[in-house]
């Protein structure tokens, strides 16, 4: 399994992780043999990287969520968000069903948010929401929250940006600097989100407060209410960190993509002023420092590819040297260690 730029992928390779449309439907399933036509279509859809393998029987890898749950989450978030945009009655049941699956799938104590995302601009909002929901749920599990609390947290995290559906698309999609009035309107989306979630039958008020408070900051410099420290609910403290982490590592066109360790370092540098240090430590226990697909330099000067990672181990495949093609585990106390990430 390799994570490669599209231009380095040869016809005849096999897709190692499925690609989903914005509605959660599978566009190309893992195991698909990549033809020239498929690669041209993916390039036209602005995909820059893919997970691929040389053989269809190569061992598959898994993210924190199964592909089925990920697909359902993406579709449920999109339907609810579009319902808001079209002023329709909102059906929360699909989101609650997804939340149940998410909570079930992150109960394994070894699970990490451990992959590099395949995303394009067209469904960034929905994918970001699912990623934040996944990361926040793992953080909540590692904090020891009850199942009821995890469901409240996960629902709020999935819907934290729903208020953006009340913002004009001309503002949301603007590439240049916002005017003062546009900036004020954009900063109102947490309040819009709170009102929306609060009004959804079956939604919990604490989930609504996640949407309301996810842009607040510990020192009161956040918005929309300038809350500080203890005024900010625990769920919102978790989601604000997960939200910032995913935004930093997302590769938006107007922002340099940060690698996992760079994003964690930046968040640490902004604590305790902006973020609760406990939440930063919790995030560090919940996301992989070197996600699956990372190319790394080892302390024996060989290059390796991360093929699997949990809280207990990290597995790499040698890309250079006499052991090229061999997979080995890197235990935390082993002699072989990662020096730095290359790509």
N, C-alpha and C positions, 0 to 999 in steps of 0.2 A: 504494500500500500504506500502510495506517495501523494503528497500535496504539491501540485505543480502548476506553474503559470500555464494558461491555455496555449500559449505559443510553443510550449515545450512538450505538449501532449501529442503523441503520434496516433494516427489512425490505427485501430485494432486494439488499443488499450481498453480496459473495462472500468466502468464507473464503480467506485468503491463506496460511495455514499449517495443516496437518492437526492434528486433535485426537485423541490416543490414549488408550485406556483403560489401566488399570493392568497389563493383561496384554500390552500392546504392540499390540493390535489397533486399527485405525483406527476411531474413532467417527464422525468427520466428515472427509472428505477435502478438501484444498485445492481450491478451485474450486467448492465447494458453494454454491448460492444460499441465503442465510439467510432462513428463513421465521419467522413469529411463533412457530410450534410449536418450531422448533429453538432459537430464542433463549430461550424459556421453559424448555426442558429444560436448556440450558446454565446458566441462572441457578440452577435447582434443583440442579445439580451443583456449585455454588459457583465457577463460572468468573466472574471479575470483568472480565477484559480479553480481547480477541481481536485477531489480525492479520486485517485485512479490506481489500478493494479494491472500487472502484466498478465495475470491469469484469472479466469472467472472463479476458480476455486480458492483463491487466496482468502485467508481468514478475515472475516468482516470485523469491524470495530464498532463500538457503540458509544453514543454520547450519554449524557445523564438521563435523557428521556429516550424511550423507544421511538423509532420512526413513526409508528402508528399514533402514539400520543402526541408527538411533535406536530404531525400533520393535522390532527384533530384540534390541537390548541391554536394553530395558525388559522384554521378555518373558522373556529368559534370566535376568536378575537376580531377577525375581519368582518364577520357577519354583524357582530354587535356594534363595531365602529361605523360600518356603513349604515346600520339602522339609525344611529344617531344623526349621521349626515343627511339622511332622507326623512328625518322626523317621524320615524316609525315607532310602534310599540316595541319595547326591547324584551327579547326572550333571553333570560339569564340561565336557563337550564343547561344549555350546551356548555357554558363556561363552568358551571358547577360540576358537570360530569367530567370535564377535562381536569379540573382541580383535584378531584378524587384520584384520577389516574396519576397525576403528577406527584401527589403526596405519597401514593403507594410506591412509585418508582424511585423515590429518593431516600427511602428508609434504610437502604444499605449504607452502613457506616463508612464504606470505602469510596462511595460515589463522589466524583468531582465534576465540575463543569470543565470538560476536558477536550473540546474540539475547537478548531478554527472554523468559523462559519462560512457557508456558501451563501452569499447574499448579493442582491443587486438593488439598484435604487428603487425599483418599482414597488417592492414590498418591504422596504426598510422599516416602516412604522410598525407593521404587524410582527415582523421577525424580532425587532427590538423588544416589543412587549413580551413575546414568548421567552426570549432570552432572559430578560429581567425577572420574569416570573420564575423561571427555572433556577437562576442563581439565588434569588431571594428565598425560595423554598428550601434549597440546600443549606443556606445560611441559617434559616429558622430551625431546620432539623439538627444542625450542629450545635445550635444554642440550647436545644432540649425542649422546644415548644411542643405542646400537645397537638394531637391530630386536629382538634377543633381550631386551635390557634394557627396551625399551618395552613388550613383551608382558608381562613380569613386573610392571612398574609398573602397566600398565592393568588387569591381572587383580586385583592387590591393591587398586587404587583402586575398582574396581567392587564389590568384596566387603568394603570397609573396615568397613561397619556390620553385617555379617551376624550378629555376636554379639548384636545387639539382638533377634534372633529367640528368644534364650534368656531374655529378660526378660519378665516378666508384662505383658500388654497394659494392665492397670490402672495400671501404673507408666509405661509408654511414653506412654499417652494422657492421663495425669493433667494437668489444667489448672492446678491450684494448686501450692503449694510441696510438694516431696517431703519425707517424713519422713527422719530420719537413716538409718534402715535402707534405705529406698527409694533414697536417694542413694548409699549404699554399693553396693547391687545394680546401679544404673545404671552406676556407674563400673567395674563388672566386665565390661562388654560387650566391651572390647578383648581381654581374656584369653579370653573365650568365643570370640570371632572367630578368634583365633590357633589355638586348639585345633581349631576346625571346619575352617578352611582347610588347616591342616597335615594333617588327616586325609582330605582329598578326593583320590582318585586322580588324578594328573596335575597337581595344583596344585604350584607352586614354593614352597619354604620362605620365600624372600624376599617373596613375595606375602603369605604368612601373617604375616610381621613387619610389613607395612603395617597390617593389621588390629590387631595388637598395639600398635603405637607411634603411631598417628595422633592420639592425645590427649596425647602427651608434649610437653614444651616445653623450649626451649633452656636455661632457668635451673633446670630440675628441678622446676618447679611443676606439671607435668602428671601424668597417671596412665596406667596403673596402677602403674608401677614408679618414677616420679620420675627417669627418665633425663635426662641433660644432654648438650648439644653433640654431641661426637663419638660418644657412645654411641647416638645415634639414627641409623638407617640413612637414606641419601639418599632412597630411595623414600618413606619415612615423612615426611621433611621436606617433600617436594613435596606429598604428599597432605594433610598437616595444614593447609597453606596453602590448597590448593584446597577442602578441606572447610570451612574457616572462611569463605572468600570466598562459597561458594554458600549457606551458612547465613545469612550477613549479608544477602544479596541475594534471599532466598527468599520473604519475606513471610509467615513463620509468624505465627499469630494472636497469640502472646505476645511478639513482637518487632517493632519498627518496621523496615520494609524499608529498607535502605540502597541508594542508587544505586551504580553501579560505582566512581565516583571516591571516594565516601565510604567504601566498604568498603576500597579500596586505601589510603586515608589512615589509616584506623584500624589496619590491619595494619602499615603503616609505623611508626605511633606505638608499636607493641608490639614492634618489633625494636630491638635484638638480644636483649632480655630473653626474649621468648616465641618469636619466629620468627627463623630464619636470614635476615639481610638479603639474601643472594644469592637466596633463594627468593622473597622479595617482589619483587625486581627482575625475576626470571624470570616471575612471575605478571603483572606489569605489561606485559611483552612478549607475553603469551599471551591476555589478555582485552581486549575493546574497552572503552575509556573511555566511549564513547557507543554502546551497542549499537543494532542495527537496531530502529527503532520509537521511539527517543528523540526527544522534541521539544526543540529547543534555541534559545537566543537567540544571534544572530550579532552581530558587532561593528558591523554596519551598521544595527542595531536591528530587523532583520527576524527572523521566526521560521521555522525550518526543521525538517524531519523527516528523520532519518537513515534512508536507504534501502539503503545498502550500506557495508560497512567491511572493510578488510583492513589488514595492517601497512603497506601503501604508500599507501593512499588512503582517504578517507571521502567518501561521496556524500550530498548532501542535496537534498531537494525543498523549494522555497520555499512556505511556507504563507500568507505575506502579501506585500504590496508589488506593484510592477509586474511582477515576474517570478514571480508566484504560479503554481504548477504546473510550473515549470521545474526540471530537475535539473542540478546542477553538482557537479564534483569540488572538494574542498578539499585541495589539496596541503599538506604540512607547512610549506612556506616561502611559501605564498600570502598575499595581503593579507587575504582574507576568512577570519575565524576564529570559532570558537565561544567565546562569553563564558561561558555557563553552561547547564546542563540545566534545562528547565522541567517536564518530565513524562516 
